[in-house]
Amino acid sequence: MDNEIQLISDGDGLTVIGSEMDVERFLVSEGLSSKDLGLRRLKSVAGTGAVVAQAGSDIAAESACWVKLTRESAQVVRKYGLRESSKTGLSTGVVKGPKGQIRGFVEFASKPRSLLGNPAALAHAAGIMAQLAMQQTMDEITDYLATIDEKVDDVLRAQADAALSDMIGAELVIEEAMTIREQVGRVSEITWSKVQATPGTIATTQAYALRRLDALAEKMERKAKIGDLAEAAKEAESKAQQWLAVLARCFQLQDAIAVLELDRVLDVAPEELDRHRLGIRIARQNRLDLISRSTERLVARLNAAAGAANAKVLLHPTRSPAVVQSSNHVVTGVHDFHGRLGIESGRRPSETRRWAAAAAEVRDKALETGAKGVGAARSLGTETLDRASSVKDKLSSGIAERARRWRGDGDEEERDAEG
C-alpha cells in the first residue's frame, strides 16, 4: 500500500490500517493512543468464500489499530475529510504521504483492490470496531465497580427479589462464554445456546434497578419539610449508588452479549453482519437514553432539594447542609456513572449555603430595606411639614383677612353714627 493509511470511523472509534511503520508514524503524528484491532481475524474473513473473489490477497496490511473516538480523535476524522456512507454509517478514506508523512486526503475510488473496496471485509472491520468499543466500555465499568465500596455482587445477593438473584447465574454463563470466545476465536452454536436466554434476565434486572431509582426520586418530590427532605436525601445517598452499580453491571453484560452476538452472526449469516451491527447500535443507544432519563430525573430532584435546603439554612442550620451534602454525593456518583457509560452529563453538585453567609445576606437586605425606609420616612416627614406649613400659612392668612374685614365693617358703622 506504499505509505497509504486507510481510515474507518463508525462514530465510536477510528481504525487505522496500513504497514506497521506507517500506522505507528500516523498515530504518533496525531498524538493518538490505540488498541490492536485484530488483523488476523479481519484477514481470515477476507480470505474465505465470496470475499476472496472480491479482494483476492490484496489485504496485505501489517497493522490495524483502533482508537476510541474522543474529542481529540474526532478532529482527525474532520481533518482528513472522511466520506460517510448513508448505507453503512461508516466514514472511510485513504491518506498518503512519502516516508510516512501524511499530506492529505486521496479519493478512494482509485484503489478498488484495497480493503475499503471490499464490502464484506469492511462490514467485518466495522463489526470488530463495534466489539472493541463495547469492550472498552466494559473495561471502564469494571474499573467503576472496583471503586465502589459495596460490590455489585453483594448488592445482588442481598436482595430477595428473584430477578436480581437470577442475574448472578446469567452473569456466570456470559463470563464463561466470553472466556471460551477468547480461547477459540469464535462463538460456536454450543456456546451461543448457553447465553441465548440471558438477555431477558438482565433486562428484568435493569428495569427493577430503574424503578428503585425512580422511587427515590418520587420520595424526594413528595417531601417539603427540611427534616423529611434530610431523611429522604440520606436514603438516596445510601441506596442510589447500589442501584447505579446494578445498572452498570447490567449494561456491561448486555455489551458482552452483543459482542458474542456479532461473532455468531458472522458465523451463520455474514451477509447480515452490517445490518445487525446497526441494529445493536440503535438498541444500545435506546438503553442509554432510558438510563439517562431515570438518573437525570433523580439528579433534578436532588438539586431542587438542595436549593430548598439552602433557602432555609437560617431556620435549619444543621439539617439544611446535610440535605445538600447527601444530594451532592449522589449527583457526583451519577456524573461518574454517566462518564463510564458515555452519557453526556450536564448537571453539577450544588454549593452548600453557610449559615453565616445566609445571615449576612439577610442582614444586608435588612439594612438595604431599612435605608430605603429611612429615606422614605424622611421624604414623608418633609412632605408632611411642607403640607403643615402650607396649611398654617393658609389659616393665618384667612384669620388676618377676617380681622381686616371685621375692622373695616366697624369703621363703616362708626362713620354712619357720626353722620
C-alpha positions in Angstrom: 0.0 0.0 0.0 3.1 2.3 -0.4 2.7 4.7 2.5 -1.1 4.6 2.4 -3.1 4.7 5.6 -6.7 3.5 5.4 -9.1 5.1 7.9 -12.5 3.8 9.0 -14.8 5.6 11.6 -18.1 4.3 12.9 -18.8 7.2 15.2 -17.5 5.4 18.3 -13.9 4.6 17.1 -11.4 5.2 14.4 -9.5 2.3 12.8 -6.1 2.9 11.2 -4.9 0.3 8.7 -1.5 0.1 6.9 2.0 -1.0 7.3 3.2 -1.2 10.8 5.7 1.6 10.3 3.2 3.9 8.6 0.5 3.2 11.2 2.9 3.9 14.0 4.0 7.2 12.5 0.5 8.3 11.8 -0.6 7.6 15.4 2.4 9.4 16.8 1.9 12.4 14.5 -1.7 12.8 15.6 -1.0 12.1 19.3 -3.4 9.1 19.4 -3.3 6.0 21.7 -4.7 2.8 20.2 -5.5 -0.8 20.6 -4.8 -3.7 18.3 -7.8 -4.3 16.0 -7.1 -8.0 15.5 -5.9 -8.0 11.9 -5.7 -11.8 11.9 -9.5 -12.1 12.3 -10.0 -9.5 9.6 -7.8 -11.3 7.1 -9.5 -14.6 8.0 -12.9 -13.5 6.8 -11.4 -11.7 3.7 -9.7 -14.9 2.6 -12.8 -17.2 2.6 -15.8 -17.7 0.3 -17.1 -14.9 -1.9 -14.9 -12.4 -0.2 -11.7 -13.7 -1.7 -13.1 -13.3 -5.1 -13.6 -9.6 -4.4 -10.4 -8.8 -2.6 -8.0 -11.5 -3.6 -4.9 -11.3 -1.5 -4.7 -7.6 -1.5 -5.3 -7.1 2.2 -1.6 -7.0 2.8 -1.7 -4.6 5.7 0.7 -5.4 8.5 -1.1 -3.4 11.2 -4.6 -2.4 12.2 -5.2 -0.2 15.2 -8.4 1.0 16.8 -8.7 4.4 18.5 -11.6 5.3 20.8 -13.3 8.3 19.4 -12.9 11.2 21.8 -12.9 15.0 21.2 -9.3 14.8 20.1 -9.5 11.8 17.8 -12.8 13.1 16.2 -10.8 16.0 14.9 -8.8 13.5 12.8 -11.9 12.4 11.1 -12.8 16.0 10.3 -9.2 16.9 9.4 -8.9 14.3 6.7 -12.5 14.7 5.4 -13.6 11.1 5.6 -16.6 10.3 3.4 -19.7 8.9 5.2 -21.8 6.2 3.7 -25.5 6.6 4.2 -26.0 2.9 3.9 -23.5 1.7 6.5 -23.0 4.8 8.6 -19.2 4.4 8.2 -16.8 7.2 7.3 -13.8 6.0 5.2 -10.9 7.4 3.4 -7.2 7.0 2.5 -4.3 9.3 3.4 -0.9 9.1 1.8 2.5 10.6 2.2 6.1 9.8 1.4 8.1 8.4 4.2 5.1 8.1 6.4 4.4 11.8 6.5 0.7 12.2 5.9 -0.1 15.0 3.4 -3.7 14.9 2.6 -6.9 13.0 1.6 -6.8 10.8 -1.5 -10.1 9.8 -3.1 -10.5 6.0 -2.6 -12.2 5.3 -6.0 -8.7 4.9 -7.5 -7.9 2.0 -5.2 -10.6 -0.7 -5.9 -8.5 -3.6 -4.7 -7.8 -2.2 -1.2 -9.7 -3.2 2.0 -12.1 -0.3 1.8 -13.3 -1.5 -1.6 -14.3 -4.9 -0.2 -17.8 -4.6 1.3 -17.7 -7.9 3.2 -14.3 -7.1 4.7 -15.4 -3.5 5.5 -18.5 -4.8 7.2 -16.4 -7.3 9.2 -14.0 -4.5 10.2 -17.0 -2.4 11.4 -18.2 -5.3 13.4 -14.8 -5.7 15.1 -14.8 -2.0 15.8 -18.2 -2.2 17.4 -16.9 -5.0 19.6 -13.8 -3.1 20.6 -15.9 0.0 21.5 -18.2 -2.1 23.7 -15.3 -4.0 25.3 -13.7 -0.6 26.1 -16.9 0.4 27.9 -16.9 -3.0 29.7 -13.4 -2.3 31.0 -14.3 1.1 32.2 -17.4 -0.3 34.0 -15.1 -2.9 35.7 -12.9 0.0 36.9 -16.0 1.9 38.1 -17.4 -1.1 40.0 -13.9 -1.6 41.6 -14.1 1.9 43.1 -17.5 1.3 44.8 -17.2 0.2 48.4 -20.3 -2.0 48.1 -19.6 -4.6 45.4 -22.5 -5.2 43.0 -22.4 -8.9 43.6 -23.0 -8.3 47.3 -25.9 -6.0 46.4 -27.5 -8.6 44.2 -27.1 -11.4 46.8 -28.6 -9.2 49.5 -31.9 -8.9 47.5 -34.8 -11.3 48.0 -36.2 -10.4 44.5 -35.9 -13.4 42.1 -34.9 -11.1 39.2 -31.8 -9.9 41.0 -30.7 -13.3 42.2 -31.2 -14.8 38.7 -28.8 -12.2 37.3 -26.0 -13.8 39.2 -26.5 -17.0 37.2 -26.8 -15.2 33.9 -23.5 -13.3 34.8 -21.6 -16.6 35.2 -22.9 -18.0 31.9 -22.0 -14.9 30.0 -18.5 -14.7 31.5 -17.9 -18.4 30.6 -19.0 -17.7 27.0 -16.6 -14.7 26.8 -13.7 -16.9 28.1 -14.4 -19.6 25.5 -14.6 -17.0 22.7 -11.2 -15.6 23.8 -9.7 -19.1 23.6 -11.4 -20.4 20.4 -11.7 -17.1 18.5 -15.3 -17.6 17.6 -18.8 -18.3 19.1 -20.0 -21.8 18.3 -23.6 -23.0 18.3 -23.0 -24.7 21.7 -21.6 -21.6 23.3 -24.3 -19.4 21.9 -27.1 -21.8 23.1 -25.8 -21.3 26.7 -26.3 -17.5 26.6 -29.5 -17.2 24.5 -31.8 -17.0 27.5 -29.7 -14.4 29.5 -30.9 -11.1 27.8 -34.3 -11.4 29.3 -33.0 -11.9 32.8 -30.7 -8.9 32.5 -33.4 -6.7 31.1 -35.7 -7.6 34.0 -32.9 -6.7 36.5 -32.3 -3.4 34.7 -36.0 -2.5 34.8 -36.0 -3.3 38.6 -33.0 -1.1 39.3 -34.5 1.8 37.3 -37.7 1.5 39.3 -35.7 1.7 42.5 -34.1 4.9 41.4 -37.4 6.3 40.3 -38.8 5.5 43.7 -36.0 7.5 45.3 -36.8 10.5 43.1 -40.5 10.3 43.8 -39.9 10.2 47.5 -37.8 13.4 47.2 -40.7 15.0 45.3 -43.2 14.3 48.0 -41.2 15.9 50.8 -41.5 19.6 51.6 -40.2 19.9 55.2 -36.5 20.1 55.7 -36.5 17.3 58.2 -38.3 15.0 55.8 -36.0 16.1 52.9 -32.9 15.3 55.0 -34.1 11.8 55.7 -35.1 11.2 52.0 -31.7 12.6 50.8 -29.9 10.4 53.3 -31.7 7.3 52.0 -30.9 8.3 48.4 -27.2 8.7 49.4 -27.1 5.1 50.8 -29.1 3.4 48.1 -28.6 5.2 44.8 -25.0 4.1 44.3 -26.0 0.5 44.8 -28.6 0.7 42.1 -26.2 2.6 39.8 -23.8 -0.3 40.3 -26.5 -2.8 39.4 -27.3 -0.8 36.2 -23.7 -0.6 35.3 -23.3 -4.3 35.6 -26.5 -4.9 33.5 -25.1 -2.6 30.8 -21.7 -4.4 30.9 -23.3 -7.8 30.5 -25.6 -6.5 27.7 -22.5 -5.3 25.8 -20.9 -8.7 26.4 -23.9 -10.4 24.8 -23.7 -8.0 21.9 -20.1 -8.9 21.3 -21.0 -12.6 21.3 -23.9 -11.9 19.1 -21.9 -10.2 16.4 -19.5 -13.2 16.3 -22.4 -15.6 16.0 -23.9 -13.6 13.1 -20.6 -13.6 11.3 -20.5 -17.4 11.5 -24.1 -18.1 10.4 -25.1 -15.1 8.3 -22.2 -12.9 7.4 -24.2 -11.0 4.8 -26.4 -9.7 7.7 -23.5 -8.6 9.8 -23.6 -4.9 8.9 -27.4 -4.6 9.4 -27.1 -6.4 12.7 -24.3 -4.1 13.8 -26.5 -1.1 13.1 -29.4 -2.7 15.0 -27.3 -3.4 18.0 -26.1 0.3 17.9 -29.6 1.6 17.9 -30.7 -0.8 20.7 -27.7 0.2 22.8 -28.4 3.9 22.4 -32.1 3.3 23.4 -30.8 1.7 26.7 -28.5 4.6 27.3 -31.4 7.1 26.8 -33.6 5.1 29.2 -30.9 5.1 31.9 -30.2 8.8 31.3 -33.8 9.8 31.7 -34.2 8.0 35.0 -30.9 9.1 36.5 -31.3 12.8 35.4 -34.7 12.9 37.0 -33.1 11.8 40.3 -30.4 14.4 39.9 -33.0 17.1 39.2 -35.0 16.2 42.3 -31.8 16.2 44.5 -30.7 19.6 43.1 -34.1 21.0 43.8 -34.0 19.7 47.4 -30.5 21.2 47.8 -31.9 24.6 46.6 -34.8 24.4 49.0 -32.5 23.5 51.9 -30.1 26.3 51.1 -33.1 28.8 51.2 -33.9 27.7 54.7 -30.5 27.3 56.2 -31.1 30.1 58.8 -34.1 28.1 60.2 -32.3 24.7 59.9 -28.6 25.3 60.3 -27.8 21.6 60.7 -30.3 19.8 58.6 -30.1 22.1 55.5 -26.3 21.4 55.0 -27.0 17.7 55.5 -29.5 17.7 52.6 -27.0 19.5 50.3 -24.2 17.1 51.3 -26.3 14.0 50.6 -27.6 15.4 47.4 -24.1 16.3 46.2 -22.8 12.8 47.0 -25.5 11.2 44.8 -25.1 13.8 42.0 -21.3 13.2 41.9 -21.9 9.5 41.8 -24.4 9.8 38.9 -21.9 12.0 37.0 -19.2 9.4 37.4 -21.6 6.7 36.3 -22.6 8.7 33.2 -19.0 9.1 32.3 -18.3 5.4 32.4 -21.2 4.6 30.1 -20.6 7.5 27.7 -23.6 9.5 28.7 -23.4 13.3 28.4 -24.0 14.8 31.9 -24.7 18.5 32.3 -25.6 18.8 35.9 -23.2 19.5 38.7 -23.3 19.4 42.5 -24.9 22.3 44.4 -22.9 24.6 46.7 -23.7 24.4 50.4 -25.0 27.7 51.7 -23.4 28.5 55.0 -25.4 29.8 57.9 -23.1 32.8 58.3 -23.4 33.7 54.7 -27.2 33.4 54.8 -27.3 35.6 57.9 -25.1 38.2 56.3 -27.3 38.2 53.3 -30.4 38.7 55.4 -28.6 41.4 57.4 -27.6 43.2 54.2 -31.1 43.0 52.8 -32.5 44.3 56.1 -30.0 47.2 56.1 -30.9 48.0 52.5 -34.6 47.8 53.3 -34.0 49.9 56.4 -32.1 52.5 54.4 -34.9 52.7 51.9 -37.4 53.0 54.9 -35.4 55.8 56.5 -35.2 57.7 53.2 -39.0 57.2 52.6 -39.7 58.4 56.2 -37.5 61.4 55.7 -39.3 62.2 52.4 -42.7 61.7 54.0 -41.7 63.8 57.0 -40.5 66.7 54.8 -43.6 66.4 52.7 -45.8 66.5 55.8 -44.0 69.5 57.2 -44.4 71.3 54.0 -48.1 70.5 53.9 -48.4 71.6 57.6 -46.6 74.9 56.8 -48.9 75.5 53.8 -52.0 74.8 55.9 -50.7 77.1 58.7 -50.0 79.9 56.2 -53.4 79.5 54.7 -55.1 79.6 58.2 -53.1 82.6 59.2 -53.9 84.4 56.0 -57.6 83.6 56.5 -57.7 84.9 60.0 -55.9 88.1 59.1 -58.3 88.6 56.2 -61.3 88.2 58.5 -59.8 90.6 61.0 -59.4 93.3 58.3 -62.9 92.7 57.1 -64.2 93.0 60.7 -62.2 96.2 61.3 -63.5 97.6 58.1 -67.1 96.9 58.9 -66.6 98.5 62.4 -65.2 101.7 60.8 -68.2 102.0 58.5 -70.7 101.7 61.4 -68.8 104.5 63.3 -69.0 106.8 60.2 -72.7 106.2 59.9 -73.2 107.1 63.6 -71.3 110.4 63.2 -73.2 111.3 60.2 
